[in-house]
Amino acid sequence: MPSTLYILYNADASVMGKLNYGYRKLTAPKDKPACSACEITHGGLHLDETAAWKEVKAEILKEGEVEVKQMHRDELSAEVRNFVETNKLHYPVVLAGDEKGGLKVTMDSQELASCGGNAQQFVAILREKGALSSTSASL
């Protein structure tokens, strides 16, 4: 099981990044959200995390399974940025980091989109992939 889950958004944290994301969100086709990870954690254009995501994240943290790091494209460490670029990954993406510093892709942008913004579906997929314990409390 990974020690860290990195949820990497298809957006930048800057004011211009947020404005750009807002425009992309409003003009994106329904079947291709501007950022599927944002849909899961923030419900799209909201600055605050959704209640559903807060509940899911609190349960993950309470179980002590993994650390959850949510990062915008312009907030990535050099190691994470290099992994994304080297592997030609598309945002959004979820990476798993192990205790030795290794990274691997846990969910790609298509898998994130398949969640339809549902935090519980997101966690169910992570459990299926072994990124979270299937024995922890039902979310």
Buried (B, 14 or more C-beta within 10 A) or exposed (E): EBEBBBBBBBBBEEEEBBEBBBEBBEEEEEEEBBBBBBBBBBBBEEEEBBEBBEBBBEBBEEEEBBEBBBBBBEBBEEEBBEBBEEEEBEBBBBBBBEEEEEBEBBBBBEBBBBBEBBBBBBBBBBBEEEBBBEEBEEB
